[in-house]
Amino acid sequence: MNAGSRRAEFFALEAGEYLTELEQVVARSDTPDLERLVRGARALRGAALMAGLGTFARAAAALEGLARQVRDHALGWEPNARAGWREGLQTLRGLVGRAAGWEAADDRHALLLADRIERIGKGEAPAAAEPSTPTGTAAPGLTPGVRAFIARESALIAGSLQEAARALAPMDPPVALAGVLDRLRSLRGLGEAAELSPLPELLDAMEVTTRCLLRSDPAPPDVAIVFADAADALAAMAQAVADQGRIVVPNGLDRIARRLLEGFAAEADVLPIDALAPDGEAAIVTKGAPPAAPAPAEPVPVELVGVGDHLLMHAEALQGQGSPAARDLRLFVLHQTLTSMPARSRTGRFLAPLAGAIARAIGTGEAHRAPDHFVAMLRDCGRFLVEHGGDGTVATLTARRDAIARALGADDLIPRPVAALAPESDRVDVAPEATAQDLEPAPTASEPVVEIADLAPADEPAVIDIAELAPASPEAEDPAIIDIAELAPEAESPIVDIAALAPDEEPPVIDIARLAPDPSPDDDEVVEIAALAPDASAGGSSRLERAYRRLAELEAAAASADEPIEIGALVYRGDRALTRANEIRDELAIVLSATTVDLDRLRPLVDELLDLVPLARDAA
């Protein structure tokens, strides 16, 4: 299961819960809870946007807008709003069941529902409702709401393509085209609307081109010009839909189709492998035992029938296509669809000759030059796959496929055994029990067998003994060997005793006591501390006595000072607190009797009174 299928299943579960809740609200006989309707429709719209169902989200947005108008008293609930909501929920319930296999008819059905709901919101009579399950039949002409939606989305897609065209020059395609596919998804599935041609063909062609570039395939030259031209064409068609209500084929659309076919489908620059061989020589040389022929591909019947239906659908669309540019765009989409089929799958290997013949006709321009013949080719292939894809053996289907491929001129695309590819002169018949030695070609008379010893050169260079490379008389030619002692200098410098380096006379050693300065008459004498005491005989007092006397005076002054007061004695308590409380009460009466109460005076009085209450409790 891929990511798209998982997202669709999750959307079906989530949207189903929202619809069940909304159906219960709408089923009430009186006016429902309009706020719940608005929230539920908004949640339904968000779930559809997350799942990539833009048309479903548009229908849910129309229901949300209708409920908001009723809530804001801009529109009455009865009778049209109720009928529109019931019809919308019923239709959306049917579309939720088709989320996993969403088709173009579902897009159109959701757009028509949105248009009917918007008509009710404008006060117009609701149009006749279609069946809740899309039938895929042709829809009537485009309504104003559908035209506005297509014009707006086409303009947004044109802007996205223009940005991609500017980014393709300096950036790699995966970076430049990151948001193009998401933008194209909003208008996917418009192929059934014949009145919109060639808009659906251009959208499909640009989506296929974007996917080709995102697969890391080499981008053709001037691909940015294709995106720029497509953006201009889409913008012109969006303007025509908005102004005139119909599609006008823009100038340059045929140039876009031609560039796409030449860049992605044509193979004029591909050389056959035979052209790479030297002149006059075979291009393929096959020798030895050829491998066994591949077994016939066993296709999946349901896949064959599906491919046949697809080919028949393209044949009918090409038969009734009026615009040559739209026809070429459809041919480009068909070519890319066939060439991108899994080539290694069973069905892909079986369909390779037919798909190759159709793709070759498109790439060489035969489909453009002879459109009737090409449509007949598509019909033949499609009918064969639809009528015989589900029955018959593999051998029968293979034989019929090969006959159709030969009729289409694709005999070279029919798979053949590898042994049939070798020339007759190079084929070797090998028995089943043959070994590798049996497959080795026998030597012929023109190629004699030569002994390996005979391949040695005739005249070998003489081998010289290494001793002969030494000089003849080493005593005469070698330099003399000198004794190392002879390299010493003739007279060495005398060795001087270190004591002789001392000075002849040492300075005298001076006693450190002699370094003290001489006594000066100006210096003060050092006096003993005891000598500083006054002479008692002179009747004076010493410093110590004076200190004790001062301490006694301080103690006497401290004794004669007032006793310290306990801090608790300074607080109102008992009768004093009660007396002070009565005073404050009188002051409060004066403040409150004034015409304007001064809060600045009132607040401190109240605070003090509250503090006095516990202090006056004993007196009370």
Sequence and secondary structure as in RCSB ss.txt:
>XXXX:A:sequence
MNAGSRRAEFFALEAGEYLTELEQVVARSDTPDLERLVRGARALRGAALMAGLGTFARAAAALEGLARQVRDHAL
GWEPNARAGWREGLQTLRGLVGRAAGWEAADDRHALLLADRIERIGKGEAPAAAEPSTPTGTAAPGLTPGVRAFI
ARESALIAGSLQEAARALAPMDPPVALAGVLDRLRSLRGLGEAAELSPLPELLDAMEVTTRCLLRSDPAPPDVAI
VFADAADALAAMAQAVADQGRIVVPNGLDRIARRLLEGFAAEADVLPIDALAPDGEAAIVTKGAPPAAPAPAEPV
PVELVGVGDHLLMHAEALQGQGSPAARDLRLFVLHQTLTSMPARSRTGRFLAPLAGAIARAIGTGEAHRAPDHFV
AMLRDCGRFLVEHGGDGTVATLTARRDAIARALGADDLIPRPVAALAPESDRVDVAPEATAQDLEPAPTASEPVV
EIADLAPADEPAVIDIAELAPASPEAEDPAIIDIAELAPEAESPIVDIAALAPDEEPPVIDIARLAPDPSPDDDE
VVEIAALAPDASAGGSSRLERAYRRLAELEAAAASADEPIEIGALVYRGDRALTRANEIRDELAIVLSATTVDLD
RLRPLVDELLDLVPLARDAA
>XXXX:A:secstr
  HHHHHHHHHHHHHHHHHHHHHHHHTSSS   HHHHHHHHHHHHHHHHHTT HHHHHHHHHHHHHHHHHHTTSS
 STTHHHHHHHHHHHHHHHHHTTSTT  HHHHHHHHHHHHHHHHHHTT        SS       S  HHHHHHH
HHHHHHHHHHHHHHHHHHTTS HHHHTTTHHHHHGGGTT TT GGGTTHHHHHHHHHHHHHHHHTT    TTHHH
HHHHHHHHHHHHHHHHHHHSS    TTHHHHHHHHIIIII  TT   GGGGS TTS S    S            
HHHHHHHHHHHHHHHHHHHT   HHHHHHHHHHHHHHHHTS TTSHHHHHHHHHHHHHHHHHHTTHHHH HHHHH
HHHHHHHHHHHHHTTSS HHHHHHHHHHHHHHTT GGGS   GGGGS GGG     TT  TTTTS    TTS   
 GGGGS SS      GGGGS S HHHHS     GGGGS SS      GGGGS SS      GGGGS    TTS  
   GGGGS  GGGT   HHHHHHHHHHHHHHHHHHS     GGGGS  THHHHHHHHHHHHHHHHHHHSSS  HH
HHHHHHHHHHHHHHHTTTT 
